[in-house]
Amino acid sequence: QGKYSLGCQAVDYSNDPIALRLLKAFHWTYFLKTTELIETVFFILRKKSSQVTKLHVYHHASTMTLAWLGCKYIGGK
């Protein structure tokens, strides 16, 4: 406990349980952000365009991309 802070720090590529727990959190975040983006696609397919803005699409696409980057490059070997 207390291993991670809000500031910048080196990436832990080891199989340390704490690093793997962080990687698991990134995987869950990626899954959640993907489902939110799919929900936006359903809004568009149902022609509920009033609920979809460029900012809405940008937000969901960028957070999903950032979560993917976290899964790809942050934890574990």
Backbone as XML, in Angstrom:
<?xml version="1.0"?>
<chain id="A" units="angstrom">
  <residue number="1" name="GLN">
    <atom name="N" x="0.843" y="-1.172" z="0.000"/>
    <atom name="CA" x="0.000" y="0.000" z="0.000"/>
    <atom name="C" x="0.891" y="1.239" z="0.000"/>
  </residue>
  <residue number="2" name="GLY">
    <atom name="N" x="0.459" y="2.261" z="-0.717"/>
    <atom name="CA" x="1.253" y="3.470" z="-0.787"/>
    <atom name="C" x="2.324" y="3.422" z="-1.856"/>
  </residue>
  <residue number="3" name="LYS">
    <atom name="N" x="2.284" y="2.390" z="-2.718"/>
    <atom name="CA" x="3.301" y="2.244" z="-3.742"/>
    <atom name="C" x="3.109" y="3.255" z="-4.874"/>
  </residue>
  <residue number="4" name="TYR">
    <atom name="N" x="1.875" y="3.592" z="-5.182"/>
    <atom name="CA" x="1.574" y="4.510" z="-6.274"/>
    <atom name="C" x="1.118" y="5.851" z="-5.717"/>
  </residue>
  <residue number="5" name="SER">
    <atom name="N" x="1.460" y="6.922" z="-6.444"/>
    <atom name="CA" x="1.030" y="8.258" z="-6.049"/>
    <atom name="C" x="0.401" y="8.926" z="-7.270"/>
  </residue>
  <residue number="6" name="LEU">
    <atom name="N" x="-0.078" y="10.146" z="-7.089"/>
    <atom name="CA" x="-0.691" y="10.866" z="-8.195"/>
    <atom name="C" x="0.348" y="11.456" z="-9.149"/>
  </residue>
  <residue number="7" name="GLY">
    <atom name="N" x="1.590" y="11.524" z="-8.738"/>
    <atom name="CA" x="2.653" y="12.069" z="-9.578"/>
    <atom name="C" x="3.191" y="11.030" z="-10.556"/>
  </residue>
  <residue number="8" name="CYS">
    <atom name="N" x="4.105" y="11.455" z="-11.388"/>
    <atom name="CA" x="4.741" y="10.555" z="-12.357"/>
    <atom name="C" x="5.683" y="9.597" z="-11.648"/>
  </residue>
  <residue number="9" name="GLN">
    <atom name="N" x="5.782" y="8.398" z="-12.170"/>
    <atom name="CA" x="6.683" y="7.398" z="-11.637"/>
    <atom name="C" x="6.999" y="6.389" z="-12.729"/>
  </residue>
  <residue number="10" name="ALA">
    <atom name="N" x="8.003" y="5.589" z="-12.486"/>
    <atom name="CA" x="8.410" y="4.598" z="-13.482"/>
    <atom name="C" x="7.328" y="3.532" z="-13.645"/>
  </residue>
  <residue number="11" name="VAL">
    <atom name="N" x="7.221" y="3.004" z="-14.862"/>
    <atom name="CA" x="6.264" y="1.940" z="-15.140"/>
    <atom name="C" x="6.813" y="0.632" z="-14.593"/>
  </residue>
  <residue number="12" name="ASP">
    <atom name="N" x="5.973" y="-0.116" z="-13.913"/>
    <atom name="CA" x="6.364" y="-1.400" z="-13.329"/>
    <atom name="C" x="5.928" y="-2.520" z="-14.268"/>
  </residue>
  <residue number="13" name="TYR">
    <atom name="N" x="6.886" y="-3.073" z="-15.020"/>
    <atom name="CA" x="6.592" y="-4.141" z="-15.965"/>
    <atom name="C" x="6.716" y="-5.529" z="-15.345"/>
  </residue>
  <residue number="14" name="SER">
    <atom name="N" x="6.918" y="-5.590" z="-14.060"/>
    <atom name="CA" x="7.114" y="-6.884" z="-13.396"/>
    <atom name="C" x="5.774" y="-7.594" z="-13.206"/>
  </residue>
  <residue number="15" name="ASN">
    <atom name="N" x="5.863" y="-8.788" z="-12.674"/>
    <atom name="CA" x="4.663" y="-9.548" z="-12.340"/>
    <atom name="C" x="4.311" y="-9.392" z="-10.865"/>
  </residue>
  <residue number="16" name="ASP">
    <atom name="N" x="4.709" y="-8.259" z="-10.300"/>
    <atom name="CA" x="4.379" y="-7.927" z="-8.922"/>
    <atom name="C" x="2.850" y="-7.889" z="-8.773"/>
  </residue>
  <residue number="17" name="PRO">
    <atom name="N" x="2.296" y="-8.450" z="-7.703"/>
    <atom name="CA" x="0.834" y="-8.473" z="-7.540"/>
    <atom name="C" x="0.184" y="-7.085" z="-7.600"/>
  </residue>
  <residue number="18" name="ILE">
    <atom name="N" x="0.849" y="-6.082" z="-7.086"/>
    <atom name="CA" x="0.270" y="-4.737" z="-7.121"/>
    <atom name="C" x="0.237" y="-4.214" z="-8.555"/>
  </residue>
  <residue number="19" name="ALA">
    <atom name="N" x="1.300" y="-4.462" z="-9.329"/>
    <atom name="CA" x="1.329" y="-4.034" z="-10.734"/>
    <atom name="C" x="0.253" y="-4.769" z="-11.538"/>
  </residue>
  <residue number="20" name="LEU">
    <atom name="N" x="0.072" y="-6.035" z="-11.253"/>
    <atom name="CA" x="-0.952" y="-6.808" z="-11.963"/>
    <atom name="C" x="-2.359" y="-6.371" z="-11.571"/>
  </residue>
  <residue number="21" name="ARG">
    <atom name="N" x="-2.526" y="-5.935" z="-10.337"/>
    <atom name="CA" x="-3.834" y="-5.417" z="-9.917"/>
    <atom name="C" x="-4.159" y="-4.122" z="-10.655"/>
  </residue>
  <residue number="22" name="LEU">
    <atom name="N" x="-3.148" y="-3.284" z="-10.862"/>
    <atom name="CA" x="-3.337" y="-2.061" z="-11.635"/>
    <atom name="C" x="-3.679" y="-2.402" z="-13.082"/>
  </residue>
  <residue number="23" name="LEU">
    <atom name="N" x="-3.018" y="-3.391" z="-13.645"/>
    <atom name="CA" x="-3.319" y="-3.828" z="-15.009"/>
    <atom name="C" x="-4.754" y="-4.341" z="-15.115"/>
  </residue>
  <residue number="24" name="LYS">
    <atom name="N" x="-5.202" y="-5.074" z="-14.109"/>
    <atom name="CA" x="-6.583" y="-5.557" z="-14.096"/>
    <atom name="C" x="-7.567" y="-4.387" z="-14.073"/>
  </residue>
  <residue number="25" name="ALA">
    <atom name="N" x="-7.236" y="-3.346" z="-13.335"/>
    <atom name="CA" x="-8.085" y="-2.151" z="-13.300"/>
    <atom name="C" x="-8.139" y="-1.495" z="-14.679"/>
  </residue>
  <residue number="26" name="PHE">
    <atom name="N" x="-7.005" y="-1.463" z="-15.387"/>
    <atom name="CA" x="-7.000" y="-0.931" z="-16.747"/>
    <atom name="C" x="-7.876" y="-1.780" z="-17.676"/>
  </residue>
  <residue number="27" name="HIS">
    <atom name="N" x="-7.833" y="-3.091" z="-17.514"/>
    <atom name="CA" x="-8.661" y="-3.958" z="-18.344"/>
    <atom name="C" x="-10.147" y="-3.695" z="-18.102"/>
  </residue>
  <residue number="28" name="TRP">
    <atom name="N" x="-10.543" y="-3.548" z="-16.853"/>
    <atom name="CA" x="-11.939" y="-3.253" z="-16.547"/>
    <atom name="C" x="-12.345" y="-1.885" z="-17.096"/>
  </residue>
  <residue number="29" name="THR">
    <atom name="N" x="-11.449" y="-0.917" z="-16.979"/>
    <atom name="CA" x="-11.736" y="0.414" z="-17.523"/>
    <atom name="C" x="-11.907" y="0.340" z="-19.037"/>
  </residue>
  <residue number="30" name="TYR">
    <atom name="N" x="-11.048" y="-0.408" z="-19.705"/>
    <atom name="CA" x="-11.151" y="-0.578" z="-21.155"/>
    <atom name="C" x="-12.486" y="-1.214" z="-21.528"/>
  </residue>
  <residue number="31" name="PHE">
    <atom name="N" x="-12.884" y="-2.246" z="-20.795"/>
    <atom name="CA" x="-14.156" y="-2.905" z="-21.045"/>
    <atom name="C" x="-15.322" y="-1.933" z="-20.868"/>
  </residue>
  <residue number="32" name="LEU">
    <atom name="N" x="-15.308" y="-1.167" z="-19.786"/>
    <atom name="CA" x="-16.398" y="-0.219" z="-19.535"/>
    <atom name="C" x="-16.465" y="0.880" z="-20.596"/>
  </residue>
  <residue number="33" name="LYS">
    <atom name="N" x="-15.313" y="1.398" z="-20.990"/>
    <atom name="CA" x="-15.289" y="2.461" z="-21.997"/>
    <atom name="C" x="-15.726" y="1.945" z="-23.364"/>
  </residue>
  <residue number="34" name="THR">
    <atom name="N" x="-15.417" y="0.681" z="-23.657"/>
    <atom name="CA" x="-15.868" y="0.087" z="-24.913"/>
    <atom name="C" x="-17.386" y="-0.040" z="-24.922"/>
  </residue>
  <residue number="35" name="THR">
    <atom name="N" x="-17.960" y="-0.481" z="-23.809"/>
    <atom name="CA" x="-19.422" y="-0.594" z="-23.758"/>
    <atom name="C" x="-20.086" y="0.769" z="-23.857"/>
  </residue>
  <residue number="36" name="GLU">
    <atom name="N" x="-19.473" y="1.803" z="-23.298"/>
    <atom name="CA" x="-20.043" y="3.152" z="-23.418"/>
    <atom name="C" x="-19.998" y="3.642" z="-24.864"/>
  </residue>
  <residue number="37" name="LEU">
    <atom name="N" x="-18.931" y="3.327" z="-25.575"/>
    <atom name="CA" x="-18.837" y="3.720" z="-26.980"/>
    <atom name="C" x="-19.860" y="2.953" z="-27.818"/>
  </residue>
  <residue number="38" name="ILE">
    <atom name="N" x="-20.059" y="1.681" z="-27.503"/>
    <atom name="CA" x="-21.073" y="0.890" z="-28.213"/>
    <atom name="C" x="-22.464" y="1.457" z="-27.946"/>
  </residue>
  <residue number="39" name="GLU">
    <atom name="N" x="-22.701" y="1.913" z="-26.729"/>
    <atom name="CA" x="-23.979" y="2.554" z="-26.407"/>
    <atom name="C" x="-24.204" y="3.784" z="-27.294"/>
  </residue>
  <residue number="40" name="THR">
    <atom name="N" x="-23.157" y="4.549" z="-27.535"/>
    <atom name="CA" x="-23.253" y="5.710" z="-28.415"/>
    <atom name="C" x="-23.607" y="5.279" z="-29.831"/>
  </residue>
  <residue number="41" name="VAL">
    <atom name="N" x="-23.023" y="4.190" z="-30.284"/>
    <atom name="CA" x="-23.357" y="3.667" z="-31.621"/>
    <atom name="C" x="-24.831" y="3.297" z="-31.678"/>
  </residue>
  <residue number="42" name="PHE">
    <atom name="N" x="-25.362" y="2.692" z="-30.628"/>
    <atom name="CA" x="-26.783" y="2.363" z="-30.605"/>
    <atom name="C" x="-27.660" y="3.619" z="-30.626"/>
  </residue>
  <residue number="43" name="PHE">
    <atom name="N" x="-27.225" y="4.676" z="-29.956"/>
    <atom name="CA" x="-27.961" y="5.942" z="-30.038"/>
    <atom name="C" x="-28.069" y="6.388" z="-31.485"/>
  </residue>
  <residue number="44" name="ILE">
    <atom name="N" x="-26.976" y="6.299" z="-32.204"/>
    <atom name="CA" x="-26.955" y="6.732" z="-33.601"/>
    <atom name="C" x="-27.837" y="5.820" z="-34.453"/>
  </residue>
  <residue number="45" name="LEU">
    <atom name="N" x="-27.742" y="4.505" z="-34.240"/>
    <atom name="CA" x="-28.544" y="3.568" z="-35.016"/>
    <atom name="C" x="-30.038" y="3.733" z="-34.744"/>
  </residue>
  <residue number="46" name="ARG">
    <atom name="N" x="-30.398" y="4.119" z="-33.524"/>
    <atom name="CA" x="-31.807" y="4.348" z="-33.184"/>
    <atom name="C" x="-32.275" y="5.741" z="-33.576"/>
  </residue>
  <residue number="47" name="LYS">
    <atom name="N" x="-31.399" y="6.474" z="-34.220"/>
    <atom name="CA" x="-31.686" y="7.837" z="-34.687"/>
    <atom name="C" x="-32.054" y="8.780" z="-33.542"/>
  </residue>
  <residue number="48" name="LYS">
    <atom name="N" x="-31.380" y="8.594" z="-32.411"/>
    <atom name="CA" x="-31.523" y="9.491" z="-31.258"/>
    <atom name="C" x="-30.353" y="10.465" z="-31.264"/>
  </residue>
  <residue number="49" name="SER">
    <atom name="N" x="-30.194" y="11.153" z="-32.370"/>
    <atom name="CA" x="-29.037" y="12.023" z="-32.562"/>
    <atom name="C" x="-29.000" y="13.186" z="-31.575"/>
  </residue>
  <residue number="50" name="SER">
    <atom name="N" x="-30.131" y="13.530" z="-30.993"/>
    <atom name="CA" x="-30.138" y="14.640" z="-30.037"/>
    <atom name="C" x="-29.303" y="14.305" z="-28.793"/>
  </residue>
  <residue number="51" name="GLN">
    <atom name="N" x="-29.095" y="13.014" z="-28.537"/>
    <atom name="CA" x="-28.318" y="12.597" z="-27.371"/>
    <atom name="C" x="-26.832" y="12.488" z="-27.677"/>
  </residue>
  <residue number="52" name="VAL">
    <atom name="N" x="-26.453" y="12.653" z="-28.934"/>
    <atom name="CA" x="-25.064" y="12.454" z="-29.340"/>
    <atom name="C" x="-24.500" y="13.762" z="-29.880"/>
  </residue>
  <residue number="53" name="THR">
    <atom name="N" x="-23.392" y="14.201" z="-29.279"/>
    <atom name="CA" x="-22.693" y="15.383" z="-29.768"/>
    <atom name="C" x="-21.270" y="14.977" z="-30.154"/>
  </residue>
  <residue number="54" name="LYS">
    <atom name="N" x="-20.578" y="15.880" z="-30.848"/>
    <atom name="CA" x="-19.186" y="15.596" z="-31.199"/>
    <atom name="C" x="-18.347" y="15.405" z="-29.939"/>
  </residue>
  <residue number="55" name="LEU">
    <atom name="N" x="-18.614" y="16.214" z="-28.924"/>
    <atom name="CA" x="-17.876" y="16.084" z="-27.667"/>
    <atom name="C" x="-18.135" y="14.722" z="-27.022"/>
  </residue>
  <residue number="56" name="HIS">
    <atom name="N" x="-19.380" y="14.257" z="-27.082"/>
    <atom name="CA" x="-19.763" y="12.955" z="-26.533"/>
    <atom name="C" x="-18.970" y="11.835" z="-27.220"/>
  </residue>
  <residue number="57" name="VAL">
    <atom name="N" x="-18.951" y="11.858" z="-28.541"/>
    <atom name="CA" x="-18.231" y="10.834" z="-29.305"/>
    <atom name="C" x="-16.731" y="10.935" z="-29.033"/>
  </residue>
  <residue number="58" name="TYR">
    <atom name="N" x="-16.199" y="12.158" z="-29.051"/>
    <atom name="CA" x="-14.771" y="12.360" z="-28.785"/>
    <atom name="C" x="-14.396" y="11.831" z="-27.401"/>
  </residue>
  <residue number="59" name="HIS">
    <atom name="N" x="-15.204" y="12.148" z="-26.414"/>
    <atom name="CA" x="-14.937" y="11.707" z="-25.040"/>
    <atom name="C" x="-14.857" y="10.186" z="-24.955"/>
  </residue>
  <residue number="60" name="HIS">
    <atom name="N" x="-15.867" y="9.509" z="-25.487"/>
    <atom name="CA" x="-15.889" y="8.051" z="-25.375"/>
    <atom name="C" x="-14.787" y="7.397" z="-26.208"/>
  </residue>
  <residue number="61" name="ALA">
    <atom name="N" x="-14.517" y="7.918" z="-27.374"/>
    <atom name="CA" x="-13.453" y="7.348" z="-28.206"/>
    <atom name="C" x="-12.078" y="7.577" z="-27.569"/>
  </residue>
  <residue number="62" name="SER">
    <atom name="N" x="-11.852" y="8.763" z="-27.026"/>
    <atom name="CA" x="-10.536" y="9.046" z="-26.448"/>
    <atom name="C" x="-10.321" y="8.300" z="-25.136"/>
  </residue>
  <residue number="63" name="THR">
    <atom name="N" x="-11.331" y="8.193" z="-24.294"/>
    <atom name="CA" x="-11.138" y="7.461" z="-23.040"/>
    <atom name="C" x="-10.951" y="5.972" z="-23.298"/>
  </residue>
  <residue number="64" name="MET">
    <atom name="N" x="-11.632" y="5.437" z="-24.316"/>
    <atom name="CA" x="-11.418" y="4.043" z="-24.667"/>
    <atom name="C" x="-9.988" y="3.841" z="-25.183"/>
  </residue>
  <residue number="65" name="THR">
    <atom name="N" x="-9.500" y="4.771" z="-25.996"/>
    <atom name="CA" x="-8.137" y="4.684" z="-26.510"/>
    <atom name="C" x="-7.119" y="4.777" z="-25.381"/>
  </residue>
  <residue number="66" name="LEU">
    <atom name="N" x="-7.321" y="5.679" z="-24.449"/>
    <atom name="CA" x="-6.398" y="5.806" z="-23.316"/>
    <atom name="C" x="-6.407" y="4.546" z="-22.446"/>
  </residue>
  <residue number="67" name="ALA">
    <atom name="N" x="-7.574" y="3.954" z="-22.256"/>
    <atom name="CA" x="-7.640" y="2.710" z="-21.484"/>
    <atom name="C" x="-6.925" y="1.585" z="-22.222"/>
  </residue>
  <residue number="68" name="TRP">
    <atom name="N" x="-7.049" y="1.547" z="-23.547"/>
    <atom name="CA" x="-6.336" y="0.531" z="-24.335"/>
    <atom name="C" x="-4.824" y="0.729" z="-24.199"/>
  </residue>
  <residue number="69" name="LEU">
    <atom name="N" x="-4.375" y="1.971" z="-24.273"/>
    <atom name="CA" x="-2.944" y="2.252" z="-24.112"/>
    <atom name="C" x="-2.457" y="1.799" z="-22.742"/>
  </residue>
  <residue number="70" name="GLY">
    <atom name="N" x="-3.280" y="2.017" z="-21.729"/>
    <atom name="CA" x="-2.922" y="1.554" z="-20.390"/>
    <atom name="C" x="-2.778" y="0.042" z="-20.338"/>
  </residue>
  <residue number="71" name="CYS">
    <atom name="N" x="-3.697" y="-0.675" z="-20.983"/>
    <atom name="CA" x="-3.615" y="-2.142" z="-21.015"/>
    <atom name="C" x="-2.399" y="-2.609" z="-21.792"/>
  </residue>
  <residue number="72" name="LYS">
    <atom name="N" x="-2.106" y="-1.950" z="-22.886"/>
    <atom name="CA" x="-1.035" y="-2.381" z="-23.778"/>
    <atom name="C" x="0.353" y="-2.106" z="-23.209"/>
  </residue>
  <residue number="73" name="TYR">
    <atom name="N" x="0.527" y="-0.945" z="-22.583"/>
    <atom name="CA" x="1.879" y="-0.511" z="-22.247"/>
    <atom name="C" x="2.170" y="-0.338" z="-20.761"/>
  </residue>
  <residue number="74" name="ILE">
    <atom name="N" x="1.224" y="-0.562" z="-19.875"/>
    <atom name="CA" x="1.482" y="-0.230" z="-18.468"/>
    <atom name="C" x="1.944" y="-1.418" z="-17.628"/>
  </residue>
  <residue number="75" name="GLY">
    <atom name="N" x="1.173" y="-2.453" z="-17.467"/>
    <atom name="CA" x="1.527" y="-3.425" z="-16.432"/>
    <atom name="C" x="1.837" y="-4.825" z="-16.903"/>
  </residue>
  <residue number="76" name="GLY">
    <atom name="N" x="2.560" y="-5.535" z="-16.089"/>
    <atom name="CA" x="2.850" y="-6.936" z="-16.313"/>
    <atom name="C" x="3.718" y="-7.229" z="-17.523"/>
  </residue>
  <residue number="77" name="LYS">
    <atom name="N" x="4.221" y="-8.429" z="-17.592"/>
    <atom name="CA" x="5.042" y="-8.845" z="-18.738"/>
    <atom name="C" x="4.258" y="-9.688" z="-19.687"/>
  </residue>
</chain>
